[in-house]
Amino acid sequence: MARQERAVRTRRLILAAAAEMFDELGYEGTTIAGLIERIQLTRGGLYFHFTTKEQLARGVLDEAVSLEGVTPQAFKLQEWVDLALLLACRLPREPLLSASLKLSVDPQARARFGTRWPDWVAVGTALLEEAGRRGELLPHVRPAETARLFVGAWTGVQLVTEALPGRELPEEISGLLALLLPGIAPAGVLARLDICTHRAERLLQAARAGT
């Protein structure tokens, strides 16, 4: 059991360091030799878990779809909003999430092993479909289409925000939601949704405190 726990910790250490490198240097600039030097691990120790850079990138992408902080709410649409806000809060702080986006927008990397965007679309679709069944969406809203377009919009906002000085991702995503939600939610639901930029921080703190 102790050996298994060490193996799990080592694998997490490798993925975290690889994510930092993908985030800082991109897929092309990241090397196995550089990773070994960064984490002070033997080549054999690394190869026990990952033998190629492509496997490392796939491992990072496998960690990308995370619902940490999302908890049951009175409105399913609020859970969809919370997911968007939580990702905006977490991504600048968590290299695994940030690197997964960098890999997804890198043409070379994307051609080799795809992206996790379809998974995010599926998560959003499921939340919106349940919101629709509960009467939380306007009649014209198509959950799958809305989820797909929102993933694209969220990604675009993140990329632009990263390139512009003085902008913070949580505030920008809150602004995106403020523009989008009146077009998909009835007035009675819309009035009760919380898109405050500080909401995600509170949700994360509660989740990590186990409350």
N, CA, C and O of each residue as an XYZ file, in Angstrom:
844
protein
N       0.826     -1.209      0.000
C       0.000      0.000      0.000
C       0.860      1.259      0.000
O       0.569      2.217     -0.717
N       1.925      1.253      0.812
C       2.814      2.413      0.856
C       3.467      2.630     -0.506
O       3.643      3.769     -0.938
N       3.826      1.534     -1.183
C       4.445      1.648     -2.498
C       3.458      2.241     -3.504
O       3.824      3.071     -4.338
N       2.212      1.805     -3.412
C       1.188      2.350     -4.308
C       0.973      3.830     -4.059
O       0.839      4.608     -5.004
N       0.939      4.222     -2.807
C       0.751      5.639     -2.472
C       1.912      6.470     -2.995
O       1.708      7.570     -3.508
N       3.128      5.952     -2.869
C       4.292      6.676     -3.394
C       4.200      6.816     -4.901
O       4.523      7.866     -5.457
N       3.755      5.751     -5.565
C       3.619      5.795     -7.024
C       2.591      6.832     -7.446
O       2.794      7.555     -8.422
N       1.486      6.904     -6.707
C       0.448      7.893     -7.022
C       0.993      9.300     -6.819
O       0.776     10.176     -7.655
N       1.703      9.522     -5.709
C       2.267     10.851     -5.438
C       3.295     11.229     -6.501
O       3.339     12.375     -6.949
N       4.124     10.259     -6.904
C       5.130     10.548     -7.926
C       4.474     10.889     -9.250
O       4.906     11.809     -9.944
N       3.439     10.156     -9.597
C       2.740     10.447    -10.849
C       2.136     11.850    -10.827
O       2.200     12.575    -11.819
N       1.550     12.226     -9.689
C       0.971     13.561     -9.571
C       2.063     14.627     -9.660
O       1.863     15.673    -10.278
N       3.206     14.366     -9.050
C       4.329     15.300     -9.112
C       4.794     15.487    -10.554
O       5.050     16.608    -10.992
N       4.899     14.388    -11.279
C       5.338     14.450    -12.676
C       4.341     15.248    -13.505
O       4.732     16.116    -14.286
N       3.055     14.958    -13.338
C       2.038     15.664    -14.123
C       2.014     17.153    -13.789
O       1.863     17.986    -14.682
N       2.162     17.490    -12.508
C       2.156     18.897    -12.113
C       3.336     19.636    -12.737
O       3.182     20.751    -13.234
N       4.520     19.011    -12.710
C       5.701     19.646    -13.291
C       5.579     19.740    -14.808
O       5.947     20.754    -15.401
N       5.064     18.684    -15.436
C       4.872     18.717    -16.891
C       3.878     19.807    -17.271
O       4.070     20.513    -18.261
N       2.816     19.942    -16.482
C       1.824     20.980    -16.758
C       2.452     22.367    -16.679
O       2.183     23.224    -17.521
N       3.288     22.585    -15.670
C       3.967     23.877    -15.553
C       4.813     24.162    -16.789
O       4.846     25.288    -17.283
N       5.498     23.128    -17.284
C       6.349     23.316    -18.459
C       5.527     23.553    -19.723
O       5.859     24.427    -20.525
N       4.469     22.790    -19.902
C       3.598     23.017    -21.062
C       3.016     24.427    -21.007
O       2.888     25.102    -22.028
N       2.667     24.858    -19.794
C       2.079     26.187    -19.620
C       3.099     27.279    -19.930
O       2.769     28.278    -20.569
N       4.338     27.088    -19.476
C       5.376     28.101    -19.661
C       6.004     28.064    -21.050
O       6.256     29.106    -21.654
N       6.255     26.847    -21.555
C       7.075     26.682    -22.760
C       6.307     26.193    -23.979
O       6.835     26.205    -25.090
N       5.076     25.766    -23.782
C       4.330     25.184    -24.889
C       4.723     23.733    -25.101
O       5.656     23.229    -24.477
N       4.001     23.076    -25.984
C       4.270     21.658    -26.235
C       5.646     21.469    -26.864
O       6.410     20.600    -26.443
N       5.959     22.270    -27.859
C       7.220     22.115    -28.578
C       8.413     22.383    -27.669
O       9.428     21.693    -27.766
N       8.309     23.366    -26.793
C       9.438     23.742    -25.958
C       9.661     22.838    -24.759
O      10.709     22.913    -24.119
N       8.703     21.990    -24.445
C       8.830     21.076    -23.314
C       9.586     19.818    -23.743
O       9.308     19.246    -24.797
N      10.535     19.399    -22.921
C      11.322     18.210    -23.237
C      11.363     17.270    -22.034
O      11.211     17.691    -20.887
N      11.572     15.992    -22.328
C      11.728     15.003    -21.264
C      12.943     15.342    -20.404
O      12.880     15.271    -19.176
N      14.045     15.708    -21.050
C      15.266     16.042    -20.310
C      15.029     17.219    -19.379
O      15.483     17.210    -18.235
N      14.325     18.226    -19.861
C      14.033     19.388    -19.029
C      13.146     19.035    -17.854
O      13.312     19.578    -16.762
N      12.206     18.130    -18.068
C      11.315     17.713    -16.987
C      12.090     16.947    -15.916
O      11.897     17.176    -14.722
N      12.959     16.044    -16.343
C      13.767     15.280    -15.392
C      14.628     16.212    -14.546
O      14.772     16.018    -13.339
N      15.190     17.209    -15.187
C      16.017     18.171    -14.454
C      15.185     18.976    -13.464
O      15.633     19.270    -12.356
N      13.975     19.327    -13.871
C      13.132     20.159    -13.016
C      12.701     19.425    -11.755
O      12.689     20.018    -10.676
N      12.352     18.166    -11.866
C      11.809     17.453    -10.705
C      12.832     16.549    -10.037
O      12.526     15.871     -9.056
N      14.064     16.541    -10.578
C      15.127     15.746     -9.961
C      14.723     14.276     -9.824
O      14.867     13.675     -8.759
N      14.217     13.714    -10.916
C      13.806     12.316    -10.953
C      14.670     11.592    -11.970
O      15.072     12.176    -12.977
N      14.959     10.318    -11.711
C      15.745      9.562    -12.687
C      14.913      9.300    -13.931
O      13.683      9.331    -13.890
N      15.594      9.045    -15.028
C      14.878      8.732    -16.268
C      14.029      7.470    -16.096
O      12.907      7.382    -16.594
N      14.596      6.493    -15.375
C      13.829      5.277    -15.116
C      12.592      5.541    -14.280
O      11.539      4.948    -14.511
N      12.721      6.442    -13.298
C      11.577      6.795    -12.476
C      10.471      7.460    -13.274
O       9.286      7.220    -13.042
N      10.880      8.305    -14.227
C       9.885      8.943    -15.086
C       9.249      7.931    -16.027
O       8.031      7.910    -16.201
N      10.089      7.088    -16.636
C       9.586      6.141    -17.633
C       8.678      5.077    -17.018
O       7.905      4.439    -17.733
N       8.764      4.880    -15.709
C       7.831      3.964    -15.050
C       6.393      4.444    -15.230
O       5.461      3.643    -15.295
N       6.228      5.767    -15.309
C       4.887      6.357    -15.433
C       4.596      6.841    -16.849
O       3.506      6.607    -17.370
N       5.552      7.510    -17.473
C       5.369      8.095    -18.799
C       6.654      7.893    -19.603
O       7.750      8.171    -19.116
N       6.510      7.409    -20.830
C       7.705      7.158    -21.643
C       7.891      8.180    -22.762
O       8.963      8.234    -23.366
N       6.881      8.983    -23.050
C       6.992      9.969    -24.122
C       6.348     11.284    -23.694
O       5.552     11.328    -22.756
N       6.705     12.343    -24.394
C       6.094     13.648    -24.144
C       4.605     13.603    -24.485
O       3.795     14.257    -23.828
N       4.250     12.837    -25.501
C       2.839     12.727    -25.863
C       2.039     12.104    -24.724
O       0.931     12.552    -24.432
N       2.584     11.082    -24.081
C       1.894     10.486    -22.938
C       1.726     11.495    -21.807
O       0.691     11.521    -21.141
N       2.734     12.313    -21.593
C       2.626     13.363    -20.573
C       1.503     14.339    -20.905
O       0.705     14.701    -20.040
N       1.449     14.758    -22.159
C       0.406     15.699    -22.568
C      -0.980     15.071    -22.412
O      -1.916     15.727    -21.954
N      -1.103     13.818    -22.789
C      -2.384     13.139    -22.616
C      -2.749     13.036    -21.139
O      -3.914     13.185    -20.770
N      -1.744     12.779    -20.293
C      -1.994     12.715    -18.861
C      -2.493     14.034    -18.308
O      -3.396     14.063    -17.473
N      -1.905     15.129    -18.773
C      -2.364     16.455    -18.352
C      -3.800     16.695    -18.809
O      -4.627     17.178    -18.036
N      -4.094     16.362    -20.053
C      -5.442     16.553    -20.569
C      -6.465     15.700    -19.820
O      -7.610     16.112    -19.631
N      -6.040     14.508    -19.396
C      -6.950     13.637    -18.652
C      -7.379     14.251    -17.325
O      -8.424     13.898    -16.779
N      -6.569     15.170    -16.813
C      -6.887     15.827    -15.539
C      -7.693     17.111    -15.730
O      -8.052     17.779    -14.760
N      -7.972     17.447    -16.985
C      -8.501     18.780    -17.274
C      -9.953     18.961    -16.866
O     -10.335     20.043    -16.419
N     -10.766     17.932    -17.009
C     -12.197     18.080    -16.734
C     -12.427     17.858    -15.245
O     -12.467     16.724    -14.768
N     -12.578     18.950    -14.532
C     -12.694     18.917    -13.073
C     -13.885     19.765    -12.641
O     -14.037     20.910    -13.066
N     -14.724     19.183    -11.792
C     -15.912     19.898    -11.317
C     -15.765     20.335     -9.863
O     -16.759     20.532     -9.164
N     -14.526     20.485     -9.412
C     -14.298     20.868     -8.015
C     -15.021     22.172     -7.680
O     -14.917     23.165     -8.399
N     -15.743     22.139     -6.587
C     -16.457     23.327     -6.131
C     -17.900     23.404     -6.573
O     -18.684     24.158     -5.995
N     -18.270     22.631     -7.598
C     -19.665     22.639     -8.069
C     -20.501     21.785     -7.128
O     -20.229     20.597     -6.958
N     -21.503     22.376     -6.527
C     -22.359     21.678     -5.573
C     -23.824     21.863     -5.970
O     -24.147     22.802     -6.698
N     -24.713     20.986     -5.503
C     -26.140     21.112     -5.853
C     -26.708     22.463     -5.427
O     -26.455     22.952     -4.326
N     -27.483     23.048     -6.340
C     -28.092     24.352     -6.096
C     -29.593     24.281     -6.365
O     -30.084     23.330     -6.972
N     -30.299     25.286     -5.910
C     -31.744     25.316     -6.142
C     -32.067     25.318     -7.633
O     -33.053     24.721     -8.064
N     -31.224     25.995     -8.417
C     -31.381     26.027     -9.871
C     -30.219     25.278    -10.528
O     -29.055     25.506    -10.198
N     -30.550     24.382    -11.460
C     -29.491     23.692    -12.200
C     -28.712     24.684    -13.048
O     -27.521     24.491    -13.294
N     -29.362     25.724    -13.487
C     -28.674     26.746    -14.270
C     -27.603     27.444    -13.430
O     -26.577     27.873    -13.957
N     -27.846     27.556    -12.126
C     -26.820     28.136    -11.253
C     -25.586     27.242    -11.211
O     -24.466     27.749    -11.139
N     -25.765     25.932    -11.254
C     -24.620     25.019    -11.273
C     -23.806     25.205    -12.555
O     -22.577     25.140    -12.529
N     -24.490     25.435    -13.666
C     -23.798     25.702    -14.940
C     -23.009     27.012    -14.841
O     -21.865     27.089    -15.290
N     -23.626     28.031    -14.254
C     -22.942     29.300    -14.024
C     -21.745     29.094    -13.099
O     -20.657     29.615    -13.348
N     -21.956     28.337    -12.042
C     -20.880     28.105    -11.072
C     -19.685     27.431    -11.729
O     -18.539     27.778    -11.443
N     -19.944     26.476    -12.603
C     -18.846     25.789    -13.279
C     -17.996     26.778    -14.068
O     -16.767     26.724    -14.024
N     -18.652     27.677    -14.785
C     -17.916     28.681    -15.564
C     -17.111     29.607    -14.663
O     -15.964     29.932    -14.971
N     -17.703     30.033    -13.554
C     -17.008     30.935    -12.631
C     -15.855     30.226    -11.917
O     -14.786     30.806    -11.728
N     -16.076     28.981    -11.527
C     -15.031     28.226    -10.830
C     -13.820     27.999    -11.720
O     -12.683     28.120    -11.265
N     -14.052     27.673    -12.972
C     -12.929     27.480    -13.882
C     -12.153     28.777    -14.080
O     -10.926     28.767    -14.177
N     -12.875     29.890    -14.139
C     -12.202     31.189    -14.282
C     -11.360     31.511    -13.054
O     -10.308     32.141    -13.164
N     -11.820     31.082    -11.896
C     -11.083     31.314    -10.659
C      -9.883     30.383    -10.557
O      -8.807     30.800    -10.128
N     -10.059     29.132    -10.947
C      -9.023     28.114    -10.745
C      -7.939     28.138    -11.818
O      -6.770     27.895    -11.521
N      -8.311     28.425    -13.048
C      -7.360     28.255    -14.153
C      -6.079     29.065    -13.987
O      -5.003     28.521    -14.233
N      -6.130     30.336    -13.582
C      -4.867     31.076    -13.428
C      -3.969     30.535    -12.321
O      -2.776     30.837    -12.293
N      -4.528     29.737    -11.405
C      -3.771     29.239    -10.254
C      -3.322     27.789    -10.425
O      -2.413     27.339     -9.726
N      -3.945     27.053    -11.343
C      -3.713     25.616    -11.433
C      -3.106     25.269    -12.794
O      -3.810     25.267    -13.804
N      -1.810     24.977    -12.824
C      -1.146     24.694    -14.096
C      -1.770     23.546    -14.888
O      -1.745     23.566    -16.118
N      -2.327     22.552    -14.205
C      -2.951     21.448    -14.931
C      -4.099     21.949    -15.804
O      -4.242     21.520    -16.949
N      -4.904     22.839    -15.277
C      -6.006     23.403    -16.061
C      -5.488     24.342    -17.139
O      -5.917     24.279    -18.291
N      -4.564     25.211    -16.755
C      -4.029     26.171    -17.710
C      -3.296     25.469    -18.852
O      -3.439     25.849    -20.014
N      -2.508     24.441    -18.515
C      -1.764     23.716    -19.540
C      -2.694     22.981    -20.489
O      -2.411     22.878    -21.682
N      -3.803     22.468    -19.966
C      -4.736     21.764    -20.845
C      -5.297     22.702    -21.905
O      -5.528     22.291    -23.042
N      -5.517     23.961    -21.535
C      -5.987     24.934    -22.514
C      -4.877     25.282    -23.506
O      -5.122     25.384    -24.708
N      -3.661     25.463    -23.000
C      -2.535     25.755    -23.891
C      -2.343     24.635    -24.916
O      -2.111     24.896    -26.096
N      -2.441     23.391    -24.456
C      -2.298     22.259    -25.361
C      -3.427     22.223    -26.383
O      -3.217     21.860    -27.540
N      -4.614     22.599    -25.952
C      -5.771     22.548    -26.844
C      -5.698     23.576    -27.963
O      -6.192     23.328    -29.063
N      -5.085     24.730    -27.698
C      -5.006     25.765    -28.729
C      -3.717     25.667    -29.537
O      -3.533     26.414    -30.498
N      -2.825     24.758    -29.160
C      -1.587     24.531    -29.910
C      -1.898     23.610    -31.085
O      -2.242     22.449    -30.867
N      -1.786     24.094    -32.338
C      -2.172     23.262    -33.489
C      -1.438     21.933    -33.553
O      -2.037     20.908    -33.878
N      -0.145     21.943    -33.245
C       0.623     20.704    -33.309
C       0.133     19.696    -32.274
O      -0.079     18.523    -32.582
N      -0.042     20.169    -31.054
C      -0.508     19.282    -29.996
C      -1.932     18.805    -30.278
O      -2.242     17.627    -30.103
N      -2.779     19.703    -30.705
C      -4.175     19.341    -30.962
C      -4.293     18.289    -32.055
O      -5.141     17.401    -31.976
N      -3.448     18.385    -33.073
C      -3.480     17.406    -34.161
C      -3.051     16.023    -33.679
O      -3.477     15.016    -34.244
N      -2.227     15.960    -32.658
C      -1.718     14.675    -32.173
C      -2.678     13.968    -31.231
O      -2.863     12.755    -31.330
N      -3.300     14.723    -30.306
C      -4.120     14.030    -29.313
C      -5.413     14.755    -28.970
O      -6.022     14.467    -27.939
N      -5.838     15.672    -29.797
C      -7.144     16.279    -29.611
C      -7.226     17.208    -28.412
O      -6.210     17.705    -27.926
N      -8.430     17.433    -27.945
C      -8.681     18.351    -26.833
C      -9.719     17.725    -25.906
O     -10.266     16.660    -26.192
N      -9.979     18.402    -24.798
C     -11.067     17.983    -23.910
C     -12.291     18.872    -24.076
O     -13.222     18.803    -23.274
N     -12.295     19.699    -25.102
C     -13.475     20.534    -25.331
C     -14.755     19.714    -25.494
O     -15.787     20.109    -24.952
N     -14.735     18.592    -26.215
C     -15.974     17.805    -26.294
C     -16.496     17.364    -24.931
O     -17.707     17.282    -24.723
N     -15.585     17.082    -24.007
C     -16.006     16.669    -22.663
C     -16.656     17.834    -21.916
O     -17.664     17.658    -21.232
N     -16.067     19.032    -22.055
C     -16.672     20.204    -21.422
C     -18.042     20.503    -22.026
O     -18.973     20.874    -21.311
N     -18.160     20.342    -23.330
C     -19.468     20.542    -23.977
C     -20.477     19.543    -23.421
O     -21.625     19.902    -23.157
N     -20.061     18.300    -23.243
C     -20.960     17.272    -22.719
C     -21.406     17.594    -21.293
O     -22.574     17.416    -20.951
N     -20.476     18.068    -20.465
C     -20.826     18.445    -19.089
C     -21.838     19.590    -19.095
O     -22.839     19.551    -18.379
N     -21.566     20.601    -19.905
C     -22.489     21.732    -19.987
C     -23.840     21.345    -20.543
O     -24.871     21.832    -20.078
N     -23.844     20.475    -21.534
C     -25.108     20.018    -22.119
C     -25.960     19.314    -21.084
O     -27.162     19.564    -20.995
N     -25.348     18.432    -20.298
C     -26.101     17.698    -19.281
C     -26.731     18.652    -18.255
O     -27.887     18.477    -17.870
N     -25.974     19.647    -17.823
C     -26.519     20.614    -16.863
C     -27.660     21.421    -17.476
O     -28.685     21.647    -16.833
N     -27.479     21.846    -18.704
C     -28.514     22.654    -19.350
C     -29.751     21.831    -19.688
O     -30.870     22.341    -19.621
N     -29.565     20.574    -20.047
C     -30.733     19.725    -20.308
C     -31.581     19.560    -19.050
O     -32.809     19.613    -19.112
N     -30.924     19.358    -17.912
C     -31.670     19.243    -16.663
C     -32.324     20.576    -16.307
O     -33.452     20.605    -15.815
N     -31.618     21.676    -16.554
C     -32.216     22.992    -16.324
C     -33.462     23.170    -17.187
O     -34.465     23.717    -16.728
N     -33.400     22.710    -18.434
C     -34.560     22.811    -19.316
C     -35.734     21.997    -18.812
O     -36.878     22.449    -18.868
N     -35.455     20.789    -18.317
C     -36.543     19.945    -17.796
C     -37.203     20.573    -16.578
O     -38.373     20.314    -16.295
N     -36.447     21.402    -15.857
C     -36.992     22.070    -14.673
C     -37.648     23.408    -14.998
O     -38.122     24.102    -14.099
N     -37.675     23.770    -16.268
C     -38.298     25.028    -16.665
C     -37.421     26.241    -16.435
O     -37.932     27.356    -16.322
N     -36.103     26.050    -16.361
C     -35.181     27.151    -16.083
C     -34.626     27.802    -17.344
O     -33.839     28.745    -17.259
N     -35.031     27.306    -18.517
C     -34.555     27.864    -19.781
C     -35.735     28.374    -20.605
O     -36.851     27.868    -20.484
N     -35.483     29.369    -21.432
C     -36.490     29.841    -22.364
C     -36.767     28.747    -23.395
O     -35.890     27.929    -23.671
N     -37.976     28.718    -23.969
C     -38.373     27.604    -24.842
C     -37.474     27.385    -26.057
O     -37.339     26.252    -26.518
N     -36.856     28.440    -26.585
C     -36.070     28.305    -27.805
C     -34.670     27.748    -27.577
O     -33.973     27.429    -28.540
N     -34.248     27.627    -26.330
C     -32.852     27.275    -26.030
C     -32.588     25.801    -26.331
O     -33.334     24.920    -25.902
N     -31.515     25.555    -27.076
C     -31.061     24.195    -27.364
C     -29.821     23.929    -26.513
O     -28.773     24.531    -26.747
N     -29.929     23.035    -25.528
C     -28.820     22.841    -24.590
C     -27.484     22.504    -25.244
O     -26.470     23.109    -24.894
N     -27.450     21.571    -26.167
C     -26.177     21.171    -26.774
C     -25.548     22.321    -27.543
O     -24.339     22.540    -27.460
N     -26.359     23.052    -28.286
C     -25.845     24.182    -29.064
C     -25.333     25.279    -28.128
O     -24.264     25.845    -28.352
N     -26.099     25.570    -27.085
C     -25.697     26.596    -26.131
C     -24.406     26.210    -25.419
O     -23.516     27.041    -25.239
N     -24.310     24.947    -25.015
C     -23.095     24.486    -24.332
C     -21.884     24.588    -25.245
O     -20.811     25.008    -24.810
N     -22.046     24.207    -26.505
C     -20.920     24.262    -27.454
C     -20.466     25.689    -27.696
O     -19.268     25.972    -27.685
N     -21.408     26.586    -27.914
C     -21.058     27.979    -28.167
C     -20.432     28.626    -26.929
O     -19.538     29.465    -27.039
N     -20.914     28.226    -25.755
C     -20.370     28.830    -24.542
C     -18.943     28.365    -24.296
O     -18.108     29.163    -23.871
N     -18.642     27.103    -24.549
C     -17.258     26.637    -24.405
C     -16.339     27.438    -25.326
O     -15.240     27.826    -24.931
N     -16.795     27.681    -26.551
C     -15.999     28.496    -27.468
C     -15.832     29.920    -26.982
O     -14.744     30.490    -27.059
N     -16.919     30.496    -26.480
C     -16.852     31.873    -25.986
C     -15.966     31.974    -24.746
O     -15.160     32.897    -24.629
N     -16.116     31.023    -23.819
C     -15.300     31.021    -22.599
C     -13.822     30.946    -22.954
O     -13.003     31.681    -22.402
N     -13.489     30.055    -23.875
C     -12.092     29.893    -24.289
C     -11.564     31.166    -24.936
O     -10.444     31.594    -24.658
N     -12.366     31.760    -25.788
C     -11.947     33.000    -26.442
C     -11.730     34.127    -25.451
O     -10.760     34.877    -25.556
N     -12.630     34.248    -24.491
C     -12.472     35.281    -23.464
C     -11.181     35.051    -22.673
O     -10.463     36.002    -22.365
N     -10.887     33.796    -22.347
C      -9.660     33.510    -21.598
C      -8.423     33.913    -22.386
O      -7.506     34.519    -21.833
N      -8.389     33.585    -23.664
C      -7.219     33.892    -24.484
C      -7.023     35.400    -24.632
O      -5.899     35.895    -24.562
N      -8.111     36.116    -24.835
C      -8.016     37.565    -24.981
C      -7.619     38.210    -23.658
O      -6.786     39.117    -23.633
N      -8.211     37.748    -22.560
C      -7.896     38.298    -21.245
C      -6.420     38.116    -20.911
O      -5.785     39.012    -20.355
N      -5.884     36.952    -21.254
C      -4.477     36.679    -20.992
C      -3.564     37.652    -21.728
O      -2.472     37.971    -21.260
N      -4.023     38.117    -22.881
C      -3.186     38.992    -23.707
C      -3.350     40.476    -23.382
O      -2.544     41.296    -23.821
N      -4.384     40.828    -22.620
C      -4.646     42.231    -22.326
C      -4.243     42.577    -20.902
O      -4.654     41.885    -19.971
N      -3.465     43.608    -20.705
C      -3.066     43.994    -19.345
C      -4.247     44.546    -18.564
O      -5.134     45.196    -19.118
N      -4.237     44.276    -17.276
C      -5.235     44.869    -16.396
C      -6.577     44.178    -16.364
O      -7.515     44.684    -15.747
N      -6.694     43.031    -17.015
C      -7.962     42.312    -17.013
C      -7.823     41.031    -16.209
O      -6.780     40.379    -16.254
N      -8.874     40.662    -15.469
C      -8.878     39.442    -14.672
C      -9.948     38.501    -15.209
O     -11.059     38.930    -15.520
N      -9.616     37.225    -15.316
C     -10.528     36.270    -15.937
C     -11.869     36.136    -15.206
O     -12.899     36.123    -15.880
N     -11.921     36.036    -13.876
C     -13.239     35.925    -13.236
C     -14.177     37.073    -13.584
O     -15.364     36.851    -13.826
N     -13.658     38.296    -13.610
C     -14.504     39.442    -13.951
C     -14.985     39.365    -15.403
O     -16.133     39.695    -15.698
N     -14.113     38.935    -16.293
C     -14.485     38.847    -17.706
C     -15.525     37.756    -17.943
O     -16.443     37.942    -18.742
N     -15.392     36.621    -17.258
C     -16.374     35.549    -17.417
C     -17.707     35.949    -16.798
O     -18.764     35.603    -17.325
N     -17.666     36.673    -15.686
C     -18.901     37.200    -15.112
C     -19.594     38.136    -16.100
O     -20.818     38.123    -16.229
N     -18.794     38.948    -16.794
C     -19.361     39.830    -17.811
C     -19.956     39.058    -18.973
O     -21.006     39.434    -19.495
N     -19.293     37.977    -19.386
C     -19.825     37.131    -20.453
C     -21.169     36.530    -20.049
O     -22.106     36.503    -20.847
N     -21.262     36.053    -18.821
C     -22.525     35.487    -18.334
C     -23.622     36.541    -18.279
O     -24.776     36.256    -18.599
N     -23.267     37.756    -17.875
C     -24.258     38.839    -17.810
C     -24.842     39.125    -19.187
O     -26.017     39.471    -19.303
N     -24.036     38.985    -20.220
C     -24.526     39.197    -21.584
C     -25.355     38.026    -22.078
O     -26.344     38.217    -22.785
N     -24.957     36.817    -21.710
C     -25.581     35.612    -22.264
C     -26.881     35.219    -21.579
O     -27.857     34.875    -22.246
N     -26.897     35.268    -20.255
C     -28.013     34.688    -19.507
C     -29.387     35.279    -19.838
O     -30.357     34.522    -19.872
N     -29.526     36.603    -20.086
C     -30.857     37.112    -20.436
C     -31.436     36.484    -21.697
O     -32.649     36.514    -21.905
N     -30.579     35.917    -22.536
C     -31.062     35.278    -23.760
C     -31.460     33.833    -23.590
O     -32.017     33.237    -24.513
N     -31.186     33.240    -22.411
C     -31.531     31.825    -22.246
C     -32.386     31.544    -21.014
O     -32.968     30.464    -20.918
N     -32.482     32.480    -20.066
C     -33.189     32.224    -18.807
C     -34.427     33.108    -18.678
O     -34.363     34.290    -19.015
N     -35.543     32.576    -18.206
C     -36.714     33.407    -17.918
C     -36.393     34.437    -16.845
O     -35.487     34.240    -16.036
N     -37.126     35.517    -16.843
C     -36.840     36.621    -15.928
C     -36.832     36.177    -14.470
O     -35.983     36.611    -13.691
N     -37.783     35.304    -14.095
C     -37.866     34.870    -12.706
C     -36.649     34.069    -12.266
O     -36.225     34.163    -11.114
N     -36.090     33.285    -13.171
C     -34.877     32.523    -12.867
C     -33.672     33.450    -12.895
O     -32.814     33.403    -12.014
N     -33.623     34.284    -13.909
C     -32.489     35.193    -14.080
C     -32.263     36.049    -12.839
O     -31.123     36.275    -12.433
N     -33.348     36.522    -12.240
C     -33.245     37.406    -11.078
C     -32.630     36.707     -9.867
O     -32.146     37.367     -8.947
N     -32.648     35.386     -9.866
C     -32.161     34.639     -8.701
C     -30.801     33.980     -8.938
O     -30.310     33.255     -8.074
N     -30.198     34.221    -10.084
C     -28.882     33.665    -10.361
C     -27.791     34.586     -9.833
O     -27.898     35.810     -9.923
N     -26.751     33.990     -9.287
C     -25.626     34.751     -8.735
C     -24.426     34.587     -9.661
O     -23.891     33.487     -9.804
N     -24.005     35.683    -10.288
C     -22.817     35.637    -11.154
C     -21.692     36.502    -10.580
O     -20.794     36.931    -11.303
N     -21.756     36.748     -9.276
C     -20.737     37.559     -8.603
C     -19.358     36.946     -8.799
O     -19.197     35.727     -8.739
N     -18.380     37.784     -9.030
C     -17.022     37.286     -9.279
C     -16.416     36.604     -8.053
O     -15.484     35.811     -8.189
N     -16.932     36.901     -6.862
C     -16.385     36.303     -5.639
C     -17.087     35.001     -5.258
O     -16.684     34.334     -4.305
N     -18.123     34.642     -5.989
C     -18.873     33.427     -5.665
C     -17.985     32.181     -5.763
O     -18.033     31.306     -4.897
N     -17.184     32.110     -6.813
C     -16.351     30.927     -7.014
C     -15.383     30.728     -5.854
O     -15.159     29.601     -5.412
N     -14.818     31.806     -5.371
C     -13.883     31.711     -4.244
C     -14.576     31.120     -3.029
O     -14.013     30.271     -2.338
N     -15.793     31.566     -2.769
C     -16.534     31.040     -1.619
C     -16.851     29.560     -1.799
O     -16.745     28.780     -0.853
N     -17.240     29.175     -3.011
C     -17.548     27.767     -3.278
C     -16.315     26.887     -3.101
O     -16.400     25.798     -2.534
N     -15.176     27.358     -3.583
C     -13.948     26.578     -3.438
C     -13.547     26.425     -1.975
O     -13.161     25.340     -1.538
N     -13.641     27.515     -1.228
C     -13.282     27.462      0.178
C     -14.174     26.481      0.928
O     -13.700     25.719      1.770
N     -15.478     26.504      0.618
C     -16.402     25.588      1.268
C     -16.110     24.139      0.894
O     -16.154     23.256      1.750
N     -15.814     23.892     -0.377
C     -15.528     22.534     -0.832
C     -14.262     21.993     -0.180
O     -14.214     20.838      0.243
N     -13.246     22.833     -0.105
C     -11.962     22.381      0.442
C     -11.979     22.283      1.966
O     -11.142     21.612      2.571
N     -12.946     22.963      2.569
C     -13.111     22.835      4.019
C     -14.027     21.685      4.379
O     -14.199     21.349      5.551
N     -14.621     21.079      3.338
C     -15.512     19.952      3.570
C     -16.855     20.321      4.078
O     -17.522     19.521      4.735
N     -17.284     21.565      3.777
C     -18.602     22.013      4.256
C     -19.534     22.187      3.071
O     -20.695     22.558      3.248
